[in-house]
Amino acid sequence: MDKKRFAIIIGVILLVVLAWKLAPLRQAAPDNGKLKVAATVAPLADIVKNVGGRQVEVMTVLPAGASAHTFEATVQQALDLQGVGLVFAMGHGLDDWVKPLASSLTGDKIITVDRNIDLIDLAPSERDPDEPDQAQDPHYWLSVPNAKIMARNIADALARTDPANASMYSANLEKYLDDLTSADAYMRQRLAAVQNKNLITHHNAWNYFAQEYGLNIVGTFEVAPGKEPTVQQLSALQDAVKRFGIKTVYVEPQLSDESIKPFTQDLKLNVAKLDPEGGADNLGYIDLMRYNADTIANNQ
């Protein structure tokens, strides 16, 4: 384990201990009869809200505008998780920072929502150098069919935890699945008309989106957020621009694009924003996915 990662783990453990010490000092929240749960990232939290409905109070752990890949927990996040019954997570290295934060919860309360999803394997060259054991791509929510599976997994977990309201969760699920079907049809219609289906993206987050909607990722600037491309990688990206007729490079609002600007300026490329998380603009999951489809369709 490298020193930086060891220091982060120790820091999070200290946060949890401090939160436990301070918990008795917090003013207790009023008992409104709702099941209190948490979700690590905004798209997941929105899916939980739609399935849980009025019976569930959902906390999003990752602050708006932050990147799940670079997030460092605070005492406040540890305090906020006090009283939470379930924590929904994506897993596979994306949000493992939630595990020590939720360590005070009793039982198996962290629910990774990937059951029955066909995960994409990452080649060694595609993995975060700080996460060499991350064998599978964690960005599986960026496919509406996958979101349907996630919603079913969430409904199952809520029903197990709160069986008295299982029928309500089931009804909410069916309505939300209809909404997801409509969003998926819209996205397929928009992206089917795209002439150049080859994309260069900010970081390696868009494999599921591309696979689902007939697109092709021909290059990424950062294998992992904050890992600037080497000279060889920049040369390969330049070749991809010429070979595939790329006119637009897609950046992300959660990540700095300073290292990308010289490249796009030198090659006179347009820059547009794809958003994998939506927290900064407070977009719900469906609006987020429609936004990304529109952004690609409008920037050819």
C-alpha positions as CSV (number, residue, x, y, z in Angstrom):
1,M,0.0,0.0,0.0
2,D,1.5,3.4,-0.9
3,K,2.1,6.1,1.7
4,K,-0.6,8.5,0.4
5,R,-3.3,5.8,0.4
6,F,-2.3,4.7,3.9
7,A,-2.5,8.2,5.2
8,I,-6.0,8.6,3.7
9,I,-7.2,5.4,5.4
10,I,-5.8,6.5,8.7
11,G,-7.4,9.9,8.3
12,V,-10.8,8.4,7.6
13,I,-10.5,6.1,10.6
14,L,-9.7,9.1,12.8
15,L,-12.7,10.9,11.4
16,V,-15.0,8.0,12.3
17,V,-13.6,7.8,15.8
18,L,-14.1,11.6,16.2
19,A,-17.7,11.3,14.8
20,W,-18.4,8.6,17.3
21,K,-17.1,10.7,20.1
22,L,-19.2,13.7,19.0
23,A,-22.4,11.8,18.1
24,P,-23.9,12.2,21.6
25,L,-23.4,16.0,21.3
26,R,-25.6,16.2,18.2
27,Q,-29.1,17.3,18.5
28,A,-31.3,14.3,17.6
29,A,-33.3,14.7,14.4
30,P,-37.1,14.6,14.9
31,D,-38.6,11.1,14.3
32,N,-40.7,11.6,11.2
33,G,-41.3,7.9,10.7
34,K,-39.2,7.8,7.5
35,L,-36.5,5.2,6.8
36,K,-33.2,7.2,6.7
37,V,-30.7,5.9,4.1
38,A,-27.6,7.2,2.3
39,A,-26.3,7.0,-1.2
40,T,-22.7,7.7,-2.1
41,V,-23.2,9.7,-5.4
42,A,-26.0,11.9,-6.7
43,P,-27.2,9.7,-9.6
44,L,-27.6,6.8,-7.2
45,A,-29.3,9.0,-4.6
46,D,-31.9,10.1,-7.1
47,I,-32.7,6.6,-8.1
48,V,-33.1,5.7,-4.4
49,K,-35.4,8.7,-4.0
50,N,-37.6,7.6,-6.9
51,V,-37.9,4.1,-5.6
52,G,-38.3,5.0,-1.9
53,G,-40.7,7.8,-2.4
54,R,-42.2,9.6,0.6
55,Q,-41.3,6.9,3.0
56,V,-37.5,7.3,2.6
57,E,-35.2,10.2,3.5
58,V,-32.1,10.0,1.3
59,M,-28.7,11.6,2.2
60,T,-26.1,12.0,-0.6
61,V,-22.6,11.5,0.9
62,L,-20.6,13.1,-2.0
63,P,-20.9,16.9,-2.0
64,A,-22.3,18.6,-5.1
65,G,-19.5,19.3,-7.6
66,A,-17.0,16.9,-6.1
67,S,-15.5,13.9,-7.9
68,A,-16.1,10.5,-6.4
69,H,-12.6,9.5,-7.4
70,T,-10.8,12.3,-5.5
71,F,-13.2,12.8,-2.5
72,E,-11.8,12.9,1.0
73,A,-14.3,12.5,3.8
74,T,-14.8,15.0,6.6
75,V,-16.1,14.8,10.2
76,Q,-19.4,16.2,9.0
77,Q,-20.0,13.3,6.6
78,A,-19.2,10.8,9.4
79,L,-21.7,12.6,11.7
80,D,-24.4,12.8,9.0
81,L,-24.3,9.0,8.7
82,Q,-25.4,8.5,12.3
83,G,-28.9,7.0,12.3
84,V,-28.7,5.8,8.7
85,G,-30.3,2.4,8.1
86,L,-28.7,1.6,4.7
87,V,-25.9,3.0,2.6
88,F,-26.2,2.4,-1.2
89,A,-22.9,2.3,-3.1
90,M,-21.5,1.7,-6.6
91,G,-18.5,-0.3,-5.4
92,H,-15.5,-1.4,-7.5
93,G,-13.1,1.3,-6.2
94,L,-15.3,4.3,-7.0
95,D,-16.7,4.9,-3.5
96,D,-14.9,2.7,-1.1
97,W,-14.3,5.8,1.0
98,V,-17.8,5.2,2.4
99,K,-16.8,1.9,4.2
100,P,-14.9,3.4,7.1
101,L,-17.5,6.2,7.4
102,A,-20.3,3.6,7.7
103,S,-18.3,1.2,10.0
104,S,-20.4,2.2,13.0
105,L,-23.6,0.8,11.3
106,T,-24.7,-2.6,12.6
107,G,-25.1,-5.6,10.3
108,D,-24.6,-5.7,6.5
109,K,-25.8,-2.2,5.8
110,I,-23.7,-1.2,2.8
111,I,-25.6,-2.3,-0.3
112,T,-23.6,-2.4,-3.6
113,V,-26.2,-2.1,-6.3
114,D,-24.4,-4.1,-9.1
115,R,-26.3,-7.4,-8.6
116,N,-27.2,-8.9,-12.1
117,I,-25.3,-6.1,-14.0
118,D,-22.9,-7.2,-16.7
119,L,-19.8,-5.3,-15.6
120,I,-17.1,-4.3,-18.1
121,D,-13.6,-5.6,-17.4
122,L,-10.8,-3.1,-17.4
123,A,-7.5,-3.9,-19.1
124,P,-4.4,-3.2,-17.0
125,S,-3.7,-0.1,-19.0
126,E,-7.2,1.3,-18.3
127,R,-7.0,1.0,-14.5
128,D,-6.2,3.8,-12.0
129,P,-2.5,3.4,-11.1
130,D,-3.6,3.9,-7.4
131,E,-6.2,1.2,-7.7
132,P,-4.3,-1.7,-9.5
133,D,-6.8,-4.2,-8.2
134,Q,-9.8,-2.4,-9.8
135,A,-10.6,-5.0,-12.4
136,Q,-14.1,-3.7,-13.4
137,D,-15.4,-0.4,-14.5
138,P,-17.5,1.2,-11.7
139,H,-19.4,3.7,-13.9
140,Y,-22.2,1.3,-14.7
141,W,-25.0,3.8,-13.9
142,L,-24.3,5.5,-17.2
143,S,-26.6,3.1,-19.0
144,V,-30.3,3.4,-18.5
145,P,-30.9,-0.4,-18.8
146,N,-28.4,-0.8,-15.9
147,A,-30.2,1.9,-13.9
148,K,-33.3,-0.3,-14.2
149,I,-31.5,-3.2,-12.7
150,M,-30.1,-0.9,-9.9
151,A,-33.6,0.3,-9.2
152,R,-34.8,-3.3,-8.7
153,N,-31.9,-4.0,-6.4
154,I,-32.7,-0.9,-4.4
155,A,-36.4,-1.8,-4.2
156,D,-35.4,-5.3,-2.9
157,A,-33.1,-3.8,-0.2
158,L,-35.7,-1.3,1.0
159,A,-38.4,-4.0,1.1
160,R,-36.2,-6.3,3.2
161,T,-35.4,-3.5,5.6
162,D,-38.9,-2.1,5.8
163,P,-41.3,-4.9,4.9
164,A,-44.3,-3.0,6.1
165,N,-43.9,-0.7,3.1
166,A,-42.8,-3.2,0.5
167,S,-45.9,-2.8,-1.7
168,M,-45.3,0.9,-1.9
169,Y,-41.7,0.4,-3.0
170,S,-42.9,-2.0,-5.6
171,A,-45.4,0.5,-7.0
172,N,-42.8,3.2,-7.0
173,L,-40.4,0.9,-8.8
174,E,-42.9,0.1,-11.6
175,K,-43.6,3.8,-12.2
176,Y,-39.9,4.7,-12.3
177,L,-39.1,1.8,-14.7
178,D,-41.7,3.3,-17.1
179,D,-40.0,6.7,-16.8
180,L,-36.6,5.1,-17.4
181,T,-37.9,3.3,-20.5
182,S,-39.1,6.7,-21.9
183,A,-35.7,8.3,-21.2
184,D,-33.9,5.4,-22.8
185,A,-36.0,5.7,-26.0
186,Y,-35.4,9.4,-26.2
187,M,-31.6,8.9,-25.9
188,R,-31.5,6.2,-28.5
189,Q,-33.4,8.4,-30.9
190,R,-31.1,11.4,-30.3
191,L,-27.9,9.4,-30.6
192,A,-28.9,7.3,-33.6
193,A,-28.8,10.5,-35.7
194,V,-25.2,11.3,-34.7
195,Q,-23.0,11.1,-37.7
196,N,-19.6,10.7,-36.0
197,K,-20.0,8.3,-33.2
198,N,-16.3,8.4,-32.1
199,L,-15.6,10.3,-28.9
200,I,-12.6,11.6,-26.9
201,T,-13.5,12.0,-23.3
202,H,-11.9,13.5,-20.1
203,H,-11.5,10.3,-18.1
204,N,-12.3,6.6,-18.5
205,A,-16.0,6.9,-17.4
206,W,-18.0,6.4,-20.5
207,N,-17.6,2.8,-21.5
208,Y,-21.1,1.7,-20.5
209,F,-22.7,4.8,-22.1
210,A,-20.9,4.2,-25.4
211,Q,-21.5,0.4,-25.4
212,E,-25.3,0.9,-24.8
213,Y,-25.9,3.7,-27.3
214,G,-23.7,2.7,-30.2
215,L,-20.8,5.1,-29.6
216,N,-17.0,4.5,-29.7
217,I,-14.5,5.9,-27.2
218,V,-11.3,6.4,-29.2
219,G,-9.3,8.2,-26.5
220,T,-9.3,9.6,-23.0
221,F,-7.1,12.2,-21.5
222,E,-6.9,10.7,-18.0
223,V,-7.0,7.0,-17.2
224,A,-7.8,8.2,-13.7
225,P,-8.8,11.7,-12.6
226,G,-5.8,13.9,-12.0
227,K,-3.4,11.6,-13.9
228,E,-2.2,13.9,-16.7
229,P,-1.5,12.2,-20.1
230,T,2.1,11.4,-21.0
231,V,3.7,12.7,-24.2
232,Q,3.1,9.4,-25.8
233,Q,-0.6,9.4,-24.8
234,L,-1.0,13.0,-26.2
235,S,0.6,11.9,-29.5
236,A,-1.9,9.0,-29.7
237,L,-4.8,11.3,-29.0
238,Q,-3.6,13.7,-31.7
239,D,-3.5,10.7,-34.1
240,A,-7.1,9.8,-33.0
241,V,-8.3,13.3,-33.7
242,K,-7.0,13.1,-37.3
243,R,-8.0,9.5,-37.9
244,F,-11.6,9.7,-36.7
245,G,-12.4,13.3,-37.7
246,I,-12.9,14.5,-34.1
247,K,-14.2,18.0,-33.7
248,T,-15.1,18.1,-30.0
249,V,-13.4,16.9,-26.8
250,Y,-15.7,16.2,-23.9
251,V,-14.6,17.4,-20.5
252,E,-16.3,16.9,-17.1
253,P,-17.4,19.6,-14.6
254,Q,-16.0,17.7,-11.6
255,L,-12.5,17.7,-13.0
256,S,-10.0,20.3,-13.9
257,D,-9.5,20.8,-17.7
258,E,-6.4,22.9,-17.5
259,S,-4.2,20.2,-18.9
260,I,-6.6,19.7,-21.8
261,K,-6.9,23.3,-22.9
262,P,-3.5,23.5,-24.8
263,F,-4.3,20.4,-26.7
264,T,-7.8,21.6,-27.8
265,Q,-6.5,25.1,-28.6
266,D,-3.5,23.8,-30.7
267,L,-5.8,21.5,-32.7
268,K,-8.7,24.0,-32.8
269,L,-11.1,21.6,-31.3
270,N,-14.4,22.5,-29.6
271,V,-14.9,21.7,-25.9
272,A,-18.2,20.4,-24.5
273,K,-19.1,19.0,-21.0
274,L,-20.4,15.6,-20.3
275,D,-21.4,15.0,-16.7
276,P,-21.2,11.6,-15.1
277,E,-22.5,12.7,-11.7
278,G,-24.9,15.7,-12.1
279,G,-24.4,16.9,-8.5
280,A,-23.1,20.3,-9.5
281,D,-26.2,21.2,-11.5
282,N,-28.6,19.3,-9.2
283,L,-29.8,17.1,-12.1
284,G,-31.8,14.1,-11.4
285,Y,-30.7,10.8,-13.0
286,I,-33.1,10.9,-16.0
287,D,-32.4,14.6,-16.7
288,L,-28.6,13.9,-16.4
289,M,-28.7,11.1,-19.0
290,R,-30.9,13.1,-21.4
291,Y,-28.4,16.0,-21.0
292,N,-25.5,13.8,-21.9
293,A,-27.3,12.5,-25.0
294,D,-28.2,16.0,-26.1
295,T,-24.7,17.2,-25.5
296,I,-23.2,14.6,-27.9
297,A,-26.0,15.1,-30.5
298,N,-25.4,18.9,-30.5
299,N,-21.7,18.9,-30.7
300,Q,-20.7,17.1,-33.9
